[in-house]
């Protein structure tokens, strides 16, 4: 998160488990102990749970002018949706059973205009 100056926005189903997500992210050093936010921003609750692509696009529309670069990390294939043209270049699909590995992280940082994973790990 620090390497990209990114913010985390939860979508379905993660937004139902904010406390757990915050606890895990703190445990893995995304947030320093005692510095985690009270709540994480979430996509609109009225969005269709079966269409995370629309949840993401609704959130982006509601925050127009506030968001420069963005990336969606999602296990489903968001690029198979009718909204694919608006999502292309912003979607990273971590490998099932693996999660956010170095390759997925590299792809996410590239979408955000960031550097390489090695540079991030070394603080360069």
N, C-alpha and C positions, 0 to 999 in steps of 0.2 A: 504494500500500500504506500509506504513512504517513497519508494522508487518512482512511483507514478503520480504521487500527490492525489491518488484516487480516493473516491468515496464508495462505500458499499451500499447498495440498494437491494433489498430482499424482494423476491417475487415468490409466487406460489411454488412449492408448499413451505418454503423456508420462513416466510413472514409469520407463520403460525408458531414458530419456535424461536423467537428472538432471544430469549434468555439463554437458551442452549447455544445458539450461534455465537452470542457474545462471549459466553464462557469458553467455548472452543477456540475462538479467535484470540482471546486473551492468553489462553494456555499456550498457543503456538506463536505468541509474540507479535501478533498483528496490532494489538493494543497493549500498552504497558499497564501493569497492575494498577488499578485505581484510576486509570485514564480512559477506560472504555466509555462510550456514550451511554446514556440512560436507555435510549431507544435507537434503533436503526431505521433509516428511511425505508419505506416500502412502496411497492407499486400500488395502484389504486385497488381498493377492496371490491369495487364493483366490476372489475375486469373479469373476463371469462377465465376460469381456472384452467380450462382446456386449451387456452390460447395464450401462452406466456409471451409469444411474440407481440400480441396486442397489449398486454400488460406493460411490457417494456416500452413500446411506442407511445402509449398513453402517458406514462411517467415522463418520458423525454419531452413530449408535447407540453405537459404541464410545467416543465422546468426549462423551456426554451430560453436561450440566452444565458443560462447558468452552466450549461454543460458544453465543454469543448470536445475532448475525445472521450469515447466510451467503449466499453466492451461488455458483452453478455456471456457469462460462463454458464452453460446449460447442457445437461446430459441428453436432452431431446434434440432432434434435428430441426432447429428453427428455420433453416434455409429451405425446408420443404413446404413452407407456408406461402400463401399469396403475398405476404409482406416481405418476401426474401430480398427483393431489390433494395429495400430500405435498411435491411439488416446486414447485407453482405459487407464483409470487411470489419464487422464489429462482433462476430459470434465466434466463440471458441467452444468446441465440444470436447471436454475431457474424456479420455478413454474409459469405458465402463469397467468397473472393478479396479481401476488404477487411480482415478481422480485427477487432481491438479498436479500433474508431474512437471518436470522441467520443460518438456516440449510444449505443453499447454500453456505454461507460464510464459515462455518465450513468445508464443503466438499472441497472448493477451497483452504483453508489454509492447509488442510491435503495433498492435491495434491502437494502443494508447499513445504511440509515438515515443515509447521509451527505449532504453538501451537493451543490451543483451543480459541474459540471466547472470552470466559470470561477472559482468560489471556491477550488477545489483548486489550480488552476494559479497563482492569485495568492497562495496561502497564506492566504487569508481564512478 
